[in-house]
Amino acid sequence: MTDTKKIMFLDLVTQHVQLEEELVEMFRTSLRSASFVGGPMVEGFEREFASFCEVKYCIGVSSGTDAVRFALMAAGVRVGDSVVTVPHTFIATTEAISQAGAVPEFVDIDEQAYTMDPEKVRYFLEKDCTLDNATGRPVSRKTGRPVSAVVPVHIYGHTADMDAINEIAEKYKLTVIEDACQAHGAEYFSQRENTWKKAGSLGRAAAFSFYPGKNLGACGEAGAVTTNDEKMAQTIRMLRDHGQAKKYYHSVEGYNGRLDAIQAGILRTKLAHLADWNEKRREVANRYREVFATGSEEVTLPYEAPWTRAVYHLYVIRTKNRDQLRSYLAEMGIDTGIHYPIPLHLQEAYKGLGYGNGDFPVTESIAKEIVSLPMFPTLNVEQQRRVASAVMNFVSAAVV
Ligand SMILES: *Cc1c(COP(=O)(O)O)cnc(C)c1O
């Protein structure tokens, strides 16, 4: 009867069972030291995650959303600025932009990679902006605001084309902040530097989320910023801790945005396994490619651009009749998701931005066709065969 057993979308239990002894021991140590916020556990994790991302600094914060917000603020994004990002992402990206006092302006994504299309950024800056003679900075015609930063999102664990984005950003004096919340350990081949680099080291700073379902997840809320910029690291340390570098000496008004010591301890324990878990995700992705190999034009498998080594936070296929496919898979006991069904520019929350249907055709067309299939390191080949054959059954029946 294993045949009819449910296939979960995500298995968050197995990794915790495997690490239970270690995690409980760490928790006991925390209880006995009663050091719950900041302290050696947080510093230890920050050191290790910085090293994992091949950067000098990591600043632990309370969520990925805060990580994006603090990175933007520390990079000098000001109230009244405009920040360029994509409509095909989780709303946290744009919430953080708004919380930093800026307004998000969208550019469309690449049809295959689903990440920010550098040519669309170039077009936006050349055609939809004027140059401020005094500052040399672009000013958006639509909002009248100066554009100060770009936030590419490494969606599904696949990095954006960062060389091209960095090159355009340099030309227009924009700061690049990576949203790496889905891309812990992903790599990018920089032709400019002729080397592979880690997500988190590809812009001025990067934001990570350790929400439980991410490739590296806490047992609660957590996030981090990575950067090589010492001044930015200092500013973010202040912002996360009520604007103080020394207790009760507040240089600015900050936030309560720190990383818990227990979460840091959990993350430290799990970080030791992240490279292995990512490798297993890549194996799962390769096996999906094999079990789907009978091929069908009705199903588009994920594309991995030559510039990236993706870490498959999600495994997203594209097909017509997506909603019927999901119901069929649910009947077959297979859980799926949609990341994300409504592009941000069409969300009710962003009515005020003045976008409409047709503004970002690539994002809009994929939003109707994407389905996220089960993906986690311990997904096995039998389960994957069941998923693939259910999908193929559905599409071949739907074609007739
Ligand atoms: C998860 C996620 C975030 C936000 O992270 P939280 O820790 O939930 O605040 C931001 N951006 C993207 C692309 C994400 O997937």
The ligand as a Gaussian input file, in Angstrom:
#p B3LYP/6-31G(d) Opt

LIG

0 1
 C       10.988000      33.753000       2.242000
 C       11.291000      34.931000       1.402000
 C       11.451000      36.222000       1.941000
 C       11.116000      36.592000       3.345000
 O       11.653000      35.904000       4.338000
 P       10.968000      35.858000       5.810000
 O       12.034000      35.231000       6.609000
 O        9.732000      35.040000       5.691000
 O       10.705000      37.265000       6.215000
 C       11.833000      37.239000       1.078000
 N       12.016000      37.019000      -0.229000
 C       11.850000      35.810000      -0.786000
 C       12.079000      35.643000      -2.251000
 C       11.457000      34.734000      -0.003000
 O       11.261000      33.533000      -0.561000

